[in-house]
Amino acid sequence: MMKSISIKTVLFAAIASIAISCNKENSLGTDQSTVSQSDVASVQAIALVASSTTSGDSIYVVNVCDRNSHKDSIAFSSLPASVATYLTANYSGFTALKAYEIKDSSGTVTGYVAIIQFNGNPVGLKFDASGNFVKVLEQREGHDLKGKGWHHGGCFEDRGGSKHDTILLSALPAAVTSYFAANYAQDTLIRAFKNKDGSIVVVSTNNGVFATLFNSAGSFISRAELPVKHGKPNSIDISAVPSAAQSYLTTTYPNYVFKSAFKIGGNGTVQGYAVLIDANSTKYAVVFDATGAFVKAVTIR
């Protein structure tokens, strides 16, 4: 269910309302004065947060619509019911921030944008005119609106591939290994990742594939079962994932960061694939069938 909006969230939403029309230029305010209005307009951006925790720069969602379209702010409750259903199912406990209608040059509604807060991070999502999910909008810091979309030392520096967050299983904190021993002793640990905030995701198998989340102190937060068919998961590189699945990831999660992938199968038969990615500081497990066709996505954090 959707959380009630706190004063802090209202302030957050007020910041989010400082936005640029997809084909018009507006004032961004003094805290964003170093960001060119033309840069904002060139990638059809919406300002999300006044500054990031790492660089003091502004954060935006980009490519919310094409140059021949424009957006109109609407009440979150005015979004199609299917959007609310999708958000509740995939971002449990989210907080609503802003919503927009996307209209073409004739004024016809062609889609919607919903901006929410989930696990302390902003998330922008695009939907079609019927309220069907289209993609997770890419986020960028203000100075990275043009170009590759990240810089060393910034919020999204892991897009450059130089920041490895994989943890050796032997290096997991004692609190984490003790938790598994006490609660999931039959799990086989496969991979572990450390997030920017110090939290840890551990991927394991036990008649299924699971992602278990711990905070920076090693205390348990949550556990999610990945929606894959039962079978033996074999770790693979993204290059071994079917091209159809790779295309889906690129289109649906622009500028995502690959974390890990598994081929699920048994008796010489491939049943499907599961790919763990990071999109704008939120992690997802995306599942595909044996041909690479999309099956389901699970939001891990």
Residue pairs with C-beta under 8 A, 6 or more apart in sequence:
1 88
1 93
2 84
2 87
2 88
2 93
2 94
2 95
2 96
3 93
3 94
3 95
5 13
5 95
5 96
9 95
9 97
9 117
12 49
12 97
12 117
12 122
13 97
13 98
15 47
15 48
15 49
15 50
16 46
16 47
16 48
16 49
16 97
16 98
16 115
16 122
17 73
17 98
18 28
18 29
18 32
18 47
19 26
19 46
19 47
19 71
19 73
19 98
20 26
20 28
20 37
20 40
20 41
20 44
20 45
20 46
20 47
21 70
21 71
22 44
22 64
22 65
22 66
22 67
22 69
22 70
22 71
22 102
23 41
23 44
23 67
23 68
23 69
23 70
24 41
24 70
25 37
25 38
25 40
25 41
26 37
28 35
28 37
28 40
28 47
28 58
31 50
31 51
31 58
32 47
32 50
32 58
32 142
34 142
34 143
35 58
35 142
35 143
35 145
39 142
39 145
39 146
40 47
40 60
40 145
42 145
42 146
43 60
43 62
43 63
43 140
43 145
43 146
44 62
44 63
44 64
44 65
44 66
44 67
45 60
45 61
45 62
45 64
45 140
45 145
46 60
46 61
46 64
46 71
46 98
46 100
46 113
46 115
46 124
47 58
47 59
47 60
48 58
48 59
48 60
48 61
48 115
48 122
48 124
48 139
49 58
49 59
49 122
50 58
51 57
51 58
51 59
52 58
52 59
52 141
52 154
52 155
53 155
54 153
54 154
54 155
55 141
55 153
55 154
55 155
57 141
57 142
57 143
57 144
57 154
58 141
58 142
59 122
59 139
59 140
59 141
59 142
59 155
60 139
60 140
60 141
60 142
60 145
61 113
61 115
61 122
61 124
61 137
61 138
61 139
62 137
62 138
62 139
62 140
62 145
62 149
63 137
63 138
63 254
64 71
64 100
64 102
64 113
64 124
64 126
64 137
65 71
65 102
65 110
65 111
65 113
68 104
68 105
69 102
69 103
69 104
69 105
69 110
70 102
70 103
71 100
71 101
71 102
71 103
71 113
72 100
72 101
72 103
73 98
73 99
73 100
74 99
74 100
74 101
75 99
76 96
76 97
76 98
76 99
76 114
78 99
79 99
79 112
79 114
79 127
79 131
80 112
80 127
80 130
80 131
81 131
82 127
82 130
82 131
82 132
83 112
83 114
83 127
83 131
86 127
86 131
86 133
87 94
87 114
87 116
87 125
88 94
90 297
90 298
90 299
91 116
91 118
91 123
91 299
93 118
94 116
94 117
94 118
94 123
95 116
95 117
95 118
96 114
96 116
97 115
97 116
97 117
97 122
98 114
98 115
99 112
99 113
99 114
99 115
100 112
100 113
101 109
101 111
101 112
102 109
102 110
102 111
102 112
102 113
103 109
103 110
104 110
109 129
110 128
110 129
111 126
111 127
111 128
111 129
111 134
112 126
112 127
112 128
112 129
112 131
113 124
113 125
113 126
113 127
113 137
114 124
114 125
114 127
115 122
115 123
115 124
115 125
116 122
116 123
116 125
117 123
118 282
118 299
119 282
119 301
121 280
121 281
121 282
122 139
122 280
123 136
123 280
123 282
124 136
124 137
124 139
125 133
125 134
125 135
125 136
125 137
126 133
126 134
126 135
126 136
126 137
127 133
127 134
128 134
134 252
135 251
135 252
135 253
135 254
136 252
136 253
136 254
136 279
136 280
136 282
137 254
138 149
138 254
138 255
138 279
138 280
139 155
139 156
139 280
140 149
140 150
140 156
141 150
141 151
141 154
141 155
141 156
143 151
143 154
144 150
144 151
144 154
144 156
148 159
148 160
149 156
149 159
149 255
150 156
150 157
150 158
150 159
150 160
150 255
151 157
152 160
152 162
155 196
155 281
156 255
156 280
156 281
157 163
158 165
158 196
158 257
158 278
159 255
159 257
165 193
165 194
165 195
165 196
166 191
166 192
166 193
166 194
167 192
167 193
167 194
167 200
168 192
169 189
169 191
169 192
172 189
172 192
172 200
172 202
173 200
173 214
173 217
173 218
174 218
175 214
175 217
175 218
175 219
176 200
176 202
176 214
176 218
179 214
179 218
179 220
180 187
180 189
180 202
180 204
180 212
183 220
184 204
184 206
184 210
184 212
186 206
187 204
187 205
187 206
187 210
188 204
188 205
188 206
189 202
189 203
189 204
190 203
190 204
190 205
190 233
190 235
190 262
191 202
191 203
191 235
191 260
192 200
192 201
192 202
192 203
193 200
193 201
193 259
193 260
193 276
194 200
195 201
195 281
195 283
195 301
196 281
197 216
198 215
198 216
199 213
199 214
199 215
199 216
199 221
199 301
200 213
200 214
200 216
200 218
201 211
201 212
201 213
201 214
201 283
201 300
201 301
202 211
202 212
202 213
202 214
203 209
203 210
203 211
203 260
203 276
204 210
204 212
205 233
207 230
208 225
208 226
208 228
208 230
209 225
209 226
209 228
209 233
209 262
209 264
209 274
210 223
210 224
210 225
210 226
211 223
211 224
211 226
211 276
211 283
211 285
211 298
211 300
212 220
212 222
212 223
212 224
213 220
213 221
213 222
213 223
213 224
213 300
213 301
214 220
214 221
215 221
221 301
222 301
224 285
224 298
224 300
226 274
226 285
226 287
226 298
227 285
227 287
227 295
227 296
227 298
228 262
228 264
228 271
228 272
228 274
228 287
229 264
229 271
229 272
231 264
231 265
231 266
231 271
232 264
232 265
232 266
233 262
233 263
233 264
233 274
234 262
234 263
234 264
234 265
235 260
235 261
235 262
236 261
236 262
236 263
236 273
237 261
238 246
238 258
238 261
238 275
240 261
240 263
241 261
241 273
241 275
241 288
241 292
242 273
242 288
242 291
242 292
243 292
244 288
244 291
244 292
244 293
245 273
245 275
245 286
245 288
245 292
245 293
245 294
246 292
248 286
248 288
248 292
248 294
249 256
249 275
249 277
249 286
250 256
253 277
253 279
253 284
253 286
255 279
256 277
256 278
256 279
257 277
257 278
257 279
258 275
258 277
259 276
259 277
259 278
259 283
260 275
260 276
261 273
261 274
261 275
261 276
262 273
262 274
262 275
263 270
263 273
264 270
264 271
264 272
264 273
264 274
265 271
269 290
270 290
271 289
271 290
272 287
272 288
272 289
272 290
272 295
273 287
273 288
273 289
273 290
273 292
274 285
274 286
274 287
274 288
275 285
275 286
275 287
275 288
276 283
276 284
276 285
276 286
276 300
277 283
277 284
277 286
278 284
282 299
282 301
283 299
283 300
283 301
284 297
284 298
284 299
284 300
285 297
285 298
285 300
286 294
286 296
286 297
287 294
287 295
287 296
287 297
287 298
288 294
288 295
289 295
